């Protein structure tokens, strides 16, 4: 039995967590040929949870394993498809991010990929709660 159709449900991959999520869009093959699977991944975006955090002024700091990730580009940036996410992440307010890392971040940039150990350093910066 052929599993292909001329319609497909659009999905995207979250930049932050790497999970696939439904967009609610329907894709249609203009020629009405059975060329698409039930779900079609069309690119990168933010899942609803991370979109909400981004809208609230947070930047996601995503830990990636450099041994398993692809090679960064000449500018030193890692592409989302090359990043091997460890599953550890943190969210910092945009203003705090600029102060902690001492680098500017574009207003439309929702996340940064960091090496292992950076999140541990961020955690160490937080004062322990007093009982």
LOVEXVEX-35848 format. One record per residue: chain; residue number from 1; residue in one letter; x, y, z of N, C-alpha, C, O in turn. Coordinates in pm, whole numbers, padded with zeros to 5 digits. Layout:
BEGIN
rec chaine->A&num->NUM&residu->A&n_x->X&n_y->Y&n_z->Z&ca_x->X&ca_y->Y&ca_z->Z&c_x->X&c_y->Y&c_z->Z&o_x->X&o_y->Y&o_z->Z
...
END
This chain:
BEGIN
rec chaine->A&num->1&residu->X&n_x->00083&n_y->-00118&n_z->00000&ca_x->00000&ca_y->00000&ca_z->00000&c_x->00088&c_y->00124&c_z->00000&o_x->00187&o_y->00130&o_z->00073
rec chaine->A&num->2&residu->X&n_x->00053&n_y->00222&n_z->-00080&ca_x->00128&ca_y->00347&ca_z->-00090&c_x->00090&c_y->00439&c_z->00025&o_x->-00028&o_y->00470&o_z->00044
rec chaine->A&num->3&residu->X&n_x->00189&n_y->00484&n_z->00103&ca_x->00165&ca_y->00572&ca_z->00217&c_x->00171&c_y->00719&c_z->00178&o_x->00156&o_y->00806&o_z->00264
rec chaine->A&num->4&residu->X&n_x->00191&n_y->00750&n_z->00053&ca_x->00205&ca_y->00889&ca_z->00011&c_x->00071&c_y->00945&c_z->-00035&o_x->-00020&o_y->00873&o_z->-00075
rec chaine->A&num->5&residu->X&n_x->00064&n_y->01079&n_z->-00027&ca_x->-00059&ca_y->01148&ca_z->-00062&c_x->-00024&c_y->01282&c_z->-00125&o_x->00093&o_y->01318&o_z->-00132
rec chaine->A&num->6&residu->X&n_x->-00124&n_y->01355&n_z->-00171&ca_x->-00100&ca_y->01489&ca_z->-00225&c_x->-00118&c_y->01596&c_z->-00117&o_x->-00102&o_y->01715&o_z->-00144
rec chaine->A&num->7&residu->X&n_x->-00152&n_y->01554&n_z->00006&ca_x->-00160&ca_y->01646&ca_z->00120&c_x->-00070&c_y->01595&c_z->00232&o_x->-00045&o_y->01475&o_z->00244
rec chaine->A&num->8&residu->X&n_x->-00023&n_y->01687&n_z->00315&ca_x->00066&ca_y->01653&ca_z->00425&c_x->00047&c_y->01755&c_z->00537&o_x->00012&o_y->01870&o_z->00513
rec chaine->A&num->9&residu->X&n_x->00071&n_y->01712&n_z->00659&ca_x->00066&ca_y->01801&ca_z->00774&c_x->00206&c_y->01856&c_z->00798&o_x->00302&o_y->01779&o_z->00806
rec chaine->A&num->10&residu->X&n_x->00218&n_y->01987&n_z->00810&ca_x->00348&ca_y->02051&ca_z->00828&c_x->00396&c_y->02038&c_z->00972&o_x->00319&o_y->02058&o_z->01066
rec chaine->A&num->11&residu->X&n_x->00523&n_y->02006&n_z->00987&ca_x->00589&ca_y->02004&ca_z->01116&c_x->00718&c_y->02085&c_z->01106&o_x->00776&o_y->02099&o_z->00998
rec chaine->A&num->12&residu->X&n_x->00761&n_y->02136&n_z->01220&ca_x->00890&ca_y->02206&ca_z->01228&c_x->00968&c_y->02148&c_z->01344&o_x->00912&o_y->02077&o_z->01428
rec chaine->A&num->13&residu->X&n_x->01097&n_y->02177&n_z->01348&ca_x->01185&ca_y->02131&ca_z->01455&c_x->01222&c_y->02252&c_z->01541&o_x->01260&o_y->02356&o_z->01488
rec chaine->A&num->14&residu->X&n_x->01212&n_y->02237&n_z->01672&ca_x->01242&ca_y->02347&ca_z->01763&c_x->01394&c_y->02370&c_z->01769&o_x->01471&o_y->02276&o_z->01787
rec chaine->A&num->15&residu->X&n_x->01434&n_y->02495&n_z->01754&ca_x->01576&ca_y->02533&ca_z->01762&c_x->01635&c_y->02500&c_z->01899&o_x->01751&o_y->02462&o_z->01910
rec chaine->A&num->16&residu->X&n_x->01555&n_y->02515&n_z->02003&ca_x->01605&ca_y->02501&ca_z->02139&c_x->01612&c_y->02356&c_z->02183&o_x->01718&o_y->02307&o_z->02222
rec chaine->A&num->17&residu->X&n_x->01499&n_y->02285&n_z->02177&ca_x->01495&ca_y->02150&ca_z->02231&c_x->01511&c_y->02040&c_z->02127&o_x->01536&o_y->01925&o_z->02161
rec chaine->A&num->18&residu->X&n_x->01498&n_y->02075&n_z->01999&ca_x->01517&ca_y->01977&ca_z->01893&c_x->01399&c_y->01885&c_z->01870&o_x->01411&o_y->01789&o_z->01793
rec chaine->A&num->19&residu->X&n_x->01286&n_y->01910&n_z->01935&ca_x->01169&ca_y->01825&ca_z->01915&c_x->01088&c_y->01872&c_z->01794&o_x->01089&o_y->01989&o_z->01758
rec chaine->A&num->20&residu->X&n_x->01019&n_y->01778&n_z->01733&ca_x->00933&ca_y->01807&ca_z->01620&c_x->00794&c_y->01842&c_z->01672&o_x->00743&o_y->01775&o_z->01762
rec chaine->A&num->21&residu->X&n_x->00733&n_y->01945&n_z->01616&ca_x->00600&ca_y->01985&ca_z->01659&c_x->00516&c_y->02023&c_z->01538&o_x->00567&o_y->02065&o_z->01435
rec chaine->A&num->22&residu->X&n_x->00385&n_y->02007&n_z->01554&ca_x->00290&ca_y->02040&ca_z->01446&c_x->00270&c_y->02191&c_z->01439&o_x->00263&o_y->02258&o_z->01542
rec chaine->A&num->23&residu->X&n_x->00260&n_y->02242&n_z->01318&ca_x->00235&ca_y->02386&ca_z->01300&c_x->00087&c_y->02414&c_z->01279&o_x->00042&o_y->02527&o_z->01296
rec chaine->A&num->24&residu->X&n_x->00011&n_y->02311&n_z->01244&ca_x->-00130&ca_y->02331&ca_z->01213&c_x->-00155&c_y->02365&c_z->01067&o_x->-00269&o_y->02385&o_z->01026
rec chaine->A&num->25&residu->X&n_x->-00049&n_y->02370&n_z->00989&ca_x->-00062&ca_y->02402&ca_z->00846&c_x->-00076&c_y->02274&c_z->00764&o_x->-00024&o_y->02168&o_z->00801
rec chaine->A&num->26&residu->X&n_x->-00146&n_y->02285&n_z->00656&ca_x->-00166&ca_y->02175&ca_z->00564&c_x->-00090&c_y->02206&c_z->00436&o_x->-00103&o_y->02316&o_z->00381
rec chaine->A&num->27&residu->X&n_x->-00011&n_y->02112&n_z->00388&ca_x->00065&ca_y->02130&ca_z->00265&c_x->-00005&c_y->02054&c_z->00153&o_x->-00060&o_y->01946&o_z->00174
rec chaine->A&num->28&residu->X&n_x->-00004&n_y->02111&n_z->00034&ca_x->-00073&ca_y->02053&ca_z->-00079&c_x->00019&c_y->02050&c_z->-00200&o_x->00081&o_y->02151&o_z->-00234
rec chaine->A&num->29&residu->X&n_x->00028&n_y->01936&n_z->-00264&ca_x->00104&ca_y->01925&ca_z->-00388&c_x->00017&c_y->01984&c_z->-00498&o_x->-00092&o_y->01932&o_z->-00526
rec chaine->A&num->30&residu->X&n_x->00063&n_y->02091&n_z->-00561&ca_x->-00017&ca_y->02161&ca_z->-00663&c_x->-00054&c_y->02072&c_z->-00781&o_x->-00158&o_y->02092&o_z->-00845
rec chaine->A&num->31&residu->X&n_x->00028&n_y->01975&n_z->-00809&ca_x->00001&ca_y->01885&ca_z->-00922&c_x->-00088&c_y->01768&c_z->-00880&o_x->-00123&o_y->01682&o_z->-00962
rec chaine->A&num->32&residu->X&n_x->-00125&n_y->01765&n_z->-00751&ca_x->-00209&ca_y->01659&ca_z->-00694&c_x->-00149&c_y->01520&c_z->-00714&o_x->-00221&o_y->01422&o_z->-00735
rec chaine->A&num->33&residu->X&n_x->-00018&n_y->01514&n_z->-00708&ca_x->00053&ca_y->01386&ca_z->-00716&c_x->00077&c_y->01334&c_z->-00575&o_x->00096&o_y->01411&o_z->-00481
rec chaine->A&num->34&residu->X&n_x->00076&n_y->01205&n_z->-00561&ca_x->00102&ca_y->01142&ca_z->-00432&c_x->00253&c_y->01146&c_z->-00405&o_x->00323&o_y->01047&o_z->-00424
rec chaine->A&num->35&residu->X&n_x->00301&n_y->01262&n_z->-00360&ca_x->00445&ca_y->01282&ca_z->-00343&c_x->00487&c_y->01305&c_z->-00199&o_x->00607&o_y->01309&o_z->-00169
rec chaine->A&num->36&residu->X&n_x->00390&n_y->01321&n_z->-00108&ca_x->00425&ca_y->01357&ca_z->00029&c_x->00380&c_y->01251&c_z->00129&o_x->00280&o_y->01182&o_z->00109
rec chaine->A&num->37&residu->X&n_x->00458&n_y->01242&n_z->00237&ca_x->00422&ca_y->01154&ca_z->00347&c_x->00318&c_y->01223&c_z->00433&o_x->00282&o_y->01338&o_z->00408
rec chaine->A&num->38&residu->X&n_x->00270&n_y->01153&n_z->00534&ca_x->00167&ca_y->01209&ca_z->00623&c_x->00214&c_y->01339&c_z->00689&o_x->00138&o_y->01434&o_z->00699
rec chaine->A&num->39&residu->X&n_x->00341&n_y->01342&n_z->00734&ca_x->00399&ca_y->01461&ca_z->00796&c_x->00519&c_y->01505&c_z->00715&o_x->00596&o_y->01422&o_z->00666
rec chaine->A&num->40&residu->X&n_x->00536&n_y->01637&n_z->00700&ca_x->00650&ca_y->01693&ca_z->00629&c_x->00717&c_y->01797&c_z->00718&o_x->00652&o_y->01892&o_z->00761
rec chaine->A&num->41&residu->X&n_x->00844&n_y->01779&n_z->00745&ca_x->00920&ca_y->01875&ca_z->00823&c_x->00974&c_y->01979&c_z->00727&o_x->01044&o_y->01947&o_z->00631
rec chaine->A&num->42&residu->X&n_x->00942&n_y->02106&n_z->00755&ca_x->00977&ca_y->02213&ca_z->00661&c_x->01089&c_y->02304&c_z->00709&o_x->01136&o_y->02388&o_z->00632
rec chaine->A&num->43&residu->X&n_x->01133&n_y->02291&n_z->00832&ca_x->01242&ca_y->02376&ca_z->00877&c_x->01246&c_y->02394&c_z->01027&o_x->01187&o_y->02316&o_z->01102
rec chaine->A&num->44&residu->X&n_x->01317&n_y->02498&n_z->01069&ca_x->01339&ca_y->02527&ca_z->01211&c_x->01248&c_y->02640&c_z->01257&o_x->01217&o_y->02731&o_z->01181
rec chaine->A&num->45&residu->X&n_x->01206&n_y->02632&n_z->01382&ca_x->01124&ca_y->02734&ca_z->01444&c_x->01127&c_y->02708&c_z->01594&o_x->01200&o_y->02620&o_z->01640
rec chaine->A&num->46&residu->X&n_x->01051&n_y->02782&n_z->01670&ca_x->01041&ca_y->02759&ca_z->01814&c_x->00910&c_y->02688&c_z->01844&o_x->00805&o_y->02725&o_z->01792
rec chaine->A&num->47&residu->X&n_x->00916&n_y->02585&n_z->01929&ca_x->00794&ca_y->02517&ca_z->01973&c_x->00714&c_y->02617&c_z->02057&o_x->00769&o_y->02718&o_z->02100
rec chaine->A&num->48&residu->X&n_x->00587&n_y->02591&n_z->02080&ca_x->00504&ca_y->02688&ca_z->02154&c_x->00562&c_y->02729&c_z->02291&o_x->00555&o_y->02846&o_z->02327
rec chaine->A&num->49&residu->X&n_x->00618&n_y->02635&n_z->02365&ca_x->00675&ca_y->02667&ca_z->02497&c_x->00793&c_y->02763&c_z->02486&o_x->00800&o_y->02862&o_z->02558
rec chaine->A&num->50&residu->X&n_x->00886&n_y->02733&n_z->02394&ca_x->01004&ca_y->02818&ca_z->02380&c_x->00971&c_y->02950&c_z->02309&o_x->01039&o_y->03049&o_z->02331
rec chaine->A&num->51&residu->X&n_x->00868&n_y->02952&n_z->02226&ca_x->00823&ca_y->03076&ca_z->02166&c_x->00768&c_y->03170&c_z->02273&o_x->00793&o_y->03290&o_z->02270
rec chaine->A&num->52&residu->X&n_x->00693&n_y->03114&n_z->02369&ca_x->00639&ca_y->03193&ca_z->02479&c_x->00752&c_y->03254&c_z->02562&o_x->00746&o_y->03371&o_z->02597
rec chaine->A&num->53&residu->X&n_x->00853&n_y->03174&n_z->02594&ca_x->00967&ca_y->03225&ca_z->02671&c_x->01042&c_y->03333&c_z->02594&o_x->01084&o_y->03433&o_z->02653
rec chaine->A&num->54&residu->X&n_x->01060&n_y->03314&n_z->02464&ca_x->01127&ca_y->03414&ca_z->02381&c_x->01047&c_y->03543&c_z->02381&o_x->01104&o_y->03652&o_z->02392
rec chaine->A&num->55&residu->X&n_x->00915&n_y->03532&n_z->02368&ca_x->00828&ca_y->03651&ca_z->02370&c_x->00833&c_y->03723&c_z->02505&o_x->00813&o_y->03844&o_z->02512
rec chaine->A&num->56&residu->X&n_x->00860&n_y->03647&n_z->02612&ca_x->00871&ca_y->03706&ca_z->02746&c_x->01009&c_y->03766&c_z->02773&o_x->01034&o_y->03814&o_z->02884
rec chaine->A&num->57&residu->X&n_x->01099&n_y->03764&n_z->02673&ca_x->01229&ca_y->03829&ca_z->02686&c_x->01342&c_y->03739&c_z->02730&o_x->01444&o_y->03788&o_z->02780
rec chaine->A&num->58&residu->X&n_x->01327&n_y->03608&n_z->02712&ca_x->01432&ca_y->03515&ca_z->02752&c_x->01514&c_y->03469&c_z->02631&o_x->01464&o_y->03463&o_z->02519
rec chaine->A&num->59&residu->X&n_x->01640&n_y->03436&n_z->02657&ca_x->01729&ca_y->03375&ca_z->02559&c_x->01761&c_y->03235&c_z->02611&o_x->01796&o_y->03219&o_z->02728
rec chaine->A&num->60&residu->X&n_x->01748&n_y->03136&n_z->02527&ca_x->01779&ca_y->02999&ca_z->02566&c_x->01928&c_y->02974&c_z->02549&o_x->01986&o_y->03005&o_z->02445
rec chaine->A&num->61&residu->X&n_x->01989&n_y->02918&n_z->02652&ca_x->02130&ca_y->02878&ca_z->02648&c_x->02128&c_y->02725&c_z->02642&o_x->02094&o_y->02659&o_z->02740
rec chaine->A&num->62&residu->X&n_x->02165&n_y->02670&n_z->02526&ca_x->02153&ca_y->02528&ca_z->02500&c_x->02290&c_y->02463&c_z->02500&o_x->02379&o_y->02502&o_z->02423
rec chaine->A&num->63&residu->X&n_x->02308&n_y->02363&n_z->02586&ca_x->02436&ca_y->02293&ca_z->02594&c_x->02446&c_y->02191&c_z->02481&o_x->02353&o_y->02113&o_z->02458
rec chaine->A&num->64&residu->X&n_x->02559&n_y->02191&n_z->02411&ca_x->02583&ca_y->02098&ca_z->02301&c_x->02717&c_y->02027&c_z->02322&o_x->02811&o_y->02085&o_z->02376
rec chaine->A&num->65&residu->X&n_x->02723&n_y->01902&n_z->02280&ca_x->02845&ca_y->01823&ca_z->02290&c_x->02931&c_y->01850&c_z->02167&o_x->02892&o_y->01815&o_z->02055
rec chaine->A&num->66&residu->X&n_x->03049&n_y->01912&n_z->02185&ca_x->03132&ca_y->01944&ca_z->02067&c_x->03188&c_y->01820&c_z->01998&o_x->03219&o_y->01826&o_z->01879
rec chaine->A&num->67&residu->X&n_x->03201&n_y->01708&n_z->02069&ca_x->03254&ca_y->01586&ca_z->02008&c_x->03154&c_y->01525&c_z->01909&o_x->03193&o_y->01464&o_z->01810
rec chaine->A&num->68&residu->X&n_x->03025&n_y->01542&n_z->01938&ca_x->02921&ca_y->01483&ca_z->01854&c_x->02860&c_y->01583&c_z->01756&o_x->02791&o_y->01544&o_z->01662
rec chaine->A&num->69&residu->X&n_x->02885&n_y->01711&n_z->01778&ca_x->02831&ca_y->01814&ca_z->01690&c_x->02917&c_y->01828&c_z->01566&o_x->03032&o_y->01785&o_z->01565
rec chaine->A&num->70&residu->X&n_x->02861&n_y->01887&n_z->01464&ca_x->02936&ca_y->01913&ca_z->01341&c_x->03036&c_y->02026&c_z->01361&o_x->03042&o_y->02086&o_z->01468
rec chaine->A&num->71&residu->X&n_x->03113&n_y->02053&n_z->01259&ca_x->03212&ca_y->02159&ca_z->01265&c_x->03145&c_y->02295&c_z->01249&o_x->03060&o_y->02312&o_z->01162
rec chaine->A&num->72&residu->X&n_x->03184&n_y->02393&n_z->01333&ca_x->03129&ca_y->02528&ca_z->01317&c_x->03172&c_y->02589&c_z->01184&o_x->03272&o_y->02548&o_z->01125
rec chaine->A&num->73&residu->X&n_x->03096&n_y->02686&n_z->01138&ca_x->03130&ca_y->02757&ca_z->01014&c_x->03254&c_y->02842&c_z->01037&o_x->03307&o_y->02848&o_z->01148
rec chaine->A&num->74&residu->X&n_x->03300&n_y->02907&n_z->00933&ca_x->03419&ca_y->02992&ca_z->00942&c_x->03400&c_y->03104&c_z->01045&o_x->03497&o_y->03148&o_z->01106
rec chaine->A&num->75&residu->X&n_x->03276&n_y->03150&n_z->01064&ca_x->03249&ca_y->03256&ca_z->01161&c_x->03242&c_y->03202&c_z->01304&o_x->03227&o_y->03279&o_z->01399
rec chaine->A&num->76&residu->X&n_x->03252&n_y->03070&n_z->01319&ca_x->03248&ca_y->03010&ca_z->01452&c_x->03108&c_y->02973&c_z->01498&o_x->03090&o_y->02927&o_z->01611
rec chaine->A&num->77&residu->X&n_x->03009&n_y->02993&n_z->01412&ca_x->02871&ca_y->02961&ca_z->01447&c_x->02837&c_y->02817&c_z->01412&o_x->02881&o_y->02764&o_z->01310
rec chaine->A&num->78&residu->X&n_x->02759&n_y->02755&n_z->01499&ca_x->02714&ca_y->02618&ca_z->01478&c_x->02573&c_y->02622&c_z->01422&o_x->02486&o_y->02689&o_z->01478
rec chaine->A&num->79&residu->X&n_x->02549&n_y->02551&n_z->01313&ca_x->02416&ca_y->02547&ca_z->01253&c_x->02327&c_y->02456&c_z->01336&o_x->02375&o_y->02359&o_z->01394
rec chaine->A&num->80&residu->X&n_x->02196&n_y->02485&n_z->01342&ca_x->02106&ca_y->02404&ca_z->01425&c_x->02110&c_y->02255&c_z->01393&o_x->02102&o_y->02172&o_z->01483
rec chaine->A&num->81&residu->X&n_x->02121&n_y->02220&n_z->01266&ca_x->02123&ca_y->02078&ca_z->01229&c_x->02253&c_y->02009&c_z->01268&o_x->02259&o_y->01886&o_z->01272
rec chaine->A&num->82&residu->X&n_x->02358&n_y->02087&n_z->01297&ca_x->02486&ca_y->02030&ca_z->01337&c_x->02497&c_y->02013&c_z->01489&o_x->02581&o_y->01937&o_z->01536
rec chaine->A&num->83&residu->X&n_x->02414&n_y->02083&n_z->01563&ca_x->02423&ca_y->02084&ca_z->01709&c_x->02370&c_y->01955&c_z->01770&o_x->02256&o_y->01917&o_z->01745
rec chaine->A&num->84&residu->X&n_x->02453&n_y->01888&n_z->01847&ca_x->02410&ca_y->01770&ca_z->01922&c_x->02374&c_y->01817&c_z->02062&o_x->02461&o_y->01837&o_z->02146
rec chaine->A&num->85&residu->X&n_x->02245&n_y->01834&n_z->02086&ca_x->02197&ca_y->01887&ca_z->02214&c_x->02208&c_y->01781&c_z->02322&o_x->02168&o_y->01667&o_z->02302
rec chaine->A&num->86&residu->X&n_x->02262&n_y->01820&n_z->02438&ca_x->02276&ca_y->01727&ca_z->02550&c_x->02147&c_y->01715&c_z->02630&o_x->02132&o_y->01623&o_z->02710
rec chaine->A&num->87&residu->X&n_x->02055&n_y->01806&n_z->02609&ca_x->01930&ca_y->01807&ca_z->02686&c_x->01931&c_y->01907&c_z->02800&o_x->01828&o_y->01932&o_z->02861
rec chaine->A&num->88&residu->X&n_x->02047&n_y->01964&n_z->02829&ca_x->02057&ca_y->02064&ca_z->02935&c_x->02043&c_y->02203&c_z->02872&o_x->02105&o_y->02233&o_z->02770
rec chaine->A&num->89&residu->X&n_x->01961&n_y->02286&n_z->02934&ca_x->01946&ca_y->02423&ca_z->02886&c_x->01902&c_y->02513&c_z->03000&o_x->01855&o_y->02467&o_z->03104
rec chaine->A&num->90&residu->X&n_x->01919&n_y->02641&n_z->02978&ca_x->01877&ca_y->02743&ca_z->03074&c_x->01820&c_y->02860&c_z->02995&o_x->01851&o_y->02878&o_z->02878
rec chaine->A&num->91&residu->X&n_x->01736&n_y->02936&n_z->03062&ca_x->01679&ca_y->03056&ca_z->03001&c_x->01721&c_y->03177&c_z->03084&o_x->01699&o_y->03181&o_z->03205
rec chaine->A&num->92&residu->X&n_x->01781&n_y->03275&n_z->03017&ca_x->01824&ca_y->03399&ca_z->03082&c_x->01748&c_y->03516&c_z->03021&o_x->01722&o_y->03517&o_z->02901
rec chaine->A&num->93&residu->X&n_x->01714&n_y->03612&n_z->03103&ca_x->01657&ca_y->03736&ca_z->03049&c_x->01760&c_y->03797&c_z->02956&o_x->01880&o_y->03789&o_z->02981
rec chaine->A&num->94&residu->X&n_x->01713&n_y->03858&n_z->02849&ca_x->01802&ca_y->03916&ca_z->02748&c_x->01902&c_y->04015&c_z->02809&o_x->02019&o_y->04015&o_z->02771
rec chaine->A&num->95&residu->X&n_x->01856&n_y->04098&n_z->02902&ca_x->01945&ca_y->04196&ca_z->02966&c_x->02052&c_y->04126&c_z->03049&o_x->02169&o_y->04167&o_z->03048
rec chaine->A&num->96&residu->X&n_x->02013&n_y->04021&n_z->03121&ca_x->02109&ca_y->03946&ca_z->03202&c_x->02209&c_y->03872&c_z->03115&o_x->02326&o_y->03862&o_z->03151
rec chaine->A&num->97&residu->X&n_x->02164&n_y->03821&n_z->03001&ca_x->02254&ca_y->03751&ca_z->02910&c_x->02369&c_y->03842&c_z->02868&o_x->02485&o_y->03801&o_z->02868
rec chaine->A&num->98&residu->X&n_x->02336&n_y->03966&n_z->02831&ca_x->02439&ca_y->04061&ca_z->02788&c_x->02538&c_y->04092&c_z->02897&o_x->02657&o_y->04113&o_z->02869
rec chaine->A&num->99&residu->X&n_x->02492&n_y->04097&n_z->03022&ca_x->02582&ca_y->04125&ca_z->03133&c_x->02668&c_y->04005&c_z->03170&o_x->02787&o_y->04019&o_z->03197
rec chaine->A&num->100&residu->X&n_x->02608&n_y->03886&n_z->03172&ca_x->02681&ca_y->03766&ca_z->03210&c_x->02786&c_y->03728&c_z->03107&o_x->02900&o_y->03698&o_z->03143
rec chaine->A&num->101&residu->X&n_x->02749&n_y->03729&n_z->02981&ca_x->02841&ca_y->03685&ca_z->02876&c_x->02921&c_y->03800&c_z->02815&o_x->03016&o_y->03777&o_z->02740
rec chaine->A&num->102&residu->X&n_x->02884&n_y->03925&n_z->02846&ca_x->02955&ca_y->04043&ca_z->02799&c_x->02967&c_y->04048&c_z->02647&o_x->03068&o_y->04092&o_z->02593
rec chaine->A&num->103&residu->X&n_x->02862&n_y->04002&n_z->02579&ca_x->02855&ca_y->04010&ca_z->02434&c_x->02714&c_y->04052&c_z->02396&o_x->02618&o_y->04014&o_z->02462
rec chaine->A&num->104&residu->X&n_x->02701&n_y->04130&n_z->02290&ca_x->02566&ca_y->04168&ca_z->02247&c_x->02499&c_y->04049&c_z->02178&o_x->02565&o_y->03964&o_z->02119
rec chaine->A&num->105&residu->X&n_x->02368&n_y->04047&n_z->02186&ca_x->02291&ca_y->03942&ca_z->02119&c_x->02179&c_y->04011&c_z->02041&o_x->02114&o_y->04102&o_z->02091
rec chaine->A&num->106&residu->X&n_x->02158&n_y->03967&n_z->01919&ca_x->02055&ca_y->04027&ca_z->01834&c_x->01917&c_y->04009&c_z->01897&o_x->01891&o_y->03908&o_z->01962
rec chaine->A&num->107&residu->X&n_x->01832&n_y->04105&n_z->01879&ca_x->01698&ca_y->04101&ca_z->01938&c_x->01614&c_y->03986&c_z->01884&o_x->01521&o_y->03939&o_z->01950
rec chaine->A&num->108&residu->X&n_x->01645&n_y->03939&n_z->01763&ca_x->01567&ca_y->03830&ca_z->01705&c_x->01632&c_y->03692&c_z->01722&o_x->01584&o_y->03594&o_z->01666
rec chaine->A&num->109&residu->X&n_x->01742&n_y->03685&n_z->01800&ca_x->01811&ca_y->03558&ca_z->01823&c_x->01752&c_y->03490&c_z->01946&o_x->01766&o_y->03542&o_z->02057
rec chaine->A&num->110&residu->X&n_x->01688&n_y->03374&n_z->01929&ca_x->01620&ca_y->03310&ca_z->02042&c_x->01709&c_y->03223&c_z->02128&o_x->01675&o_y->03195&o_z->02243
rec chaine->A&num->111&residu->X&n_x->01825&n_y->03178&n_z->02074&ca_x->01907&ca_y->03086&ca_z->02153&c_x->02053&c_y->03094&c_z->02112&o_x->02089&o_y->03146&o_z->02006
rec chaine->A&num->112&residu->X&n_x->02136&n_y->03040&n_z->02201&ca_x->02279&ca_y->03024&ca_z->02172&c_x->02319&c_y->02883&c_z->02212&o_x->02262&o_y->02826&o_z->02305
rec chaine->A&num->113&residu->X&n_x->02415&n_y->02827&n_z->02140&ca_x->02468&ca_y->02696&ca_z->02172&c_x->02600&c_y->02715&c_z->02247&o_x->02686&o_y->02792&o_z->02205
rec chaine->A&num->114&residu->X&n_x->02614&n_y->02643&n_z->02360&ca_x->02735&ca_y->02656&ca_z->02442&c_x->02794&c_y->02517&c_z->02467&o_x->02728&o_y->02415&o_z->02452
rec chaine->A&num->115&residu->X&n_x->02921&n_y->02518&n_z->02505&ca_x->02993&ca_y->02395&ca_z->02536&c_x->02954&c_y->02344&c_z->02675&o_x->02904&o_y->02421&o_z->02757
rec chaine->A&num->116&residu->X&n_x->02978&n_y->02216&n_z->02701&ca_x->02954&ca_y->02164&ca_z->02836&c_x->03039&c_y->02241&c_z->02938&o_x->03153&o_y->02277&o_z->02911
rec chaine->A&num->117&residu->X&n_x->02982&n_y->02264&n_z->03054&ca_x->03050&ca_y->02337&ca_z->03159&c_x->02999&c_y->02479&c_z->03176&o_x->03007&o_y->02535&o_z->03286
rec chaine->A&num->118&residu->X&n_x->02947&n_y->02538&n_z->03069&ca_x->02897&ca_y->02676&ca_z->03077&c_x->02775&c_y->02683&c_z->03169&o_x->02763&o_y->02776&o_z->03249
rec chaine->A&num->119&residu->X&n_x->02686&n_y->02587&n_z->03158&ca_x->02568&ca_y->02587&ca_z->03244&c_x->02606&c_y->02564&c_z->03390&o_x->02541&o_y->02617&o_z->03480
rec chaine->A&num->120&residu->X&n_x->02710&n_y->02485&n_z->03413&ca_x->02758&ca_y->02465&ca_z->03550&c_x->02813&c_y->02596&c_z->03607&o_x->02793&o_y->02626&o_z->03724
rec chaine->A&num->121&residu->X&n_x->02882&n_y->02673&n_z->03524&ca_x->02932&ca_y->02803&ca_z->03568&c_x->02818&c_y->02899&c_z->03597&o_x->02825&o_y->02976&o_z->03693
rec chaine->A&num->122&residu->X&n_x->02713&n_y->02896&n_z->03515&ca_x->02596&ca_y->02979&ca_z->03542&c_x->02530&c_y->02939&c_z->03673&o_x->02490&o_y->03025&o_z->03751
rec chaine->A&num->123&residu->X&n_x->02519&n_y->02810&n_z->03697&ca_x->02459&ca_y->02761&ca_z->03820&c_x->02542&c_y->02804&c_z->03941&o_x->02486&o_y->02836&o_z->04046
rec chaine->A&num->124&residu->X&n_x->02673&n_y->02805&n_z->03927&ca_x->02761&ca_y->02845&ca_z->04037&c_x->02747&c_y->02995&c_z->04067&o_x->02778&o_y->03037&o_z->04178
rec chaine->A&num->125&residu->X&n_x->02703&n_y->03074&n_z->03971&ca_x->02686&ca_y->03217&ca_z->03992&c_x->02565&c_y->03249&c_z->04078&o_x->02555&o_y->03357&o_z->04136
rec chaine->A&num->126&residu->X&n_x->02472&n_y->03155&n_z->04085&ca_x->02351&ca_y->03175&ca_z->04165&c_x->02384&c_y->03151&c_z->04311&o_x->02444&o_y->03049&o_z->04346
rec chaine->A&num->127&residu->X&n_x->02345&n_y->03245&n_z->04396&ca_x->02372&ca_y->03227&ca_z->04538&c_x->02286&c_y->03115&c_z->04592&o_x->02169&o_y->03104&o_z->04556
rec chaine->A&num->128&residu->X&n_x->02344&n_y->03030&n_z->04678&ca_x->02262&ca_y->02923&ca_z->04736&c_x->02153&c_y->02980&c_z->04825&o_x->02174&o_y->03079&o_z->04897
rec chaine->A&num->129&residu->X&n_x->02037&n_y->02918&n_z->04820&ca_x->01924&ca_y->02965&ca_z->04902&c_x->01954&c_y->02938&c_z->05048&o_x->01999&o_y->02829&o_z->05084
rec chaine->A&num->130&residu->X&n_x->01928&n_y->03038&n_z->05133&ca_x->01951&ca_y->03020&ca_z->05276&c_x->01826&c_y->02965&c_z->05342&o_x->01715&o_y->03008&o_z->05312
rec chaine->A&num->131&residu->X&n_x->01845&n_y->02870&n_z->05431&ca_x->01732&ca_y->02807&ca_z->05500&c_x->01698&c_y->02881&c_z->05625&o_x->01605&o_y->02843&o_z->05696
END
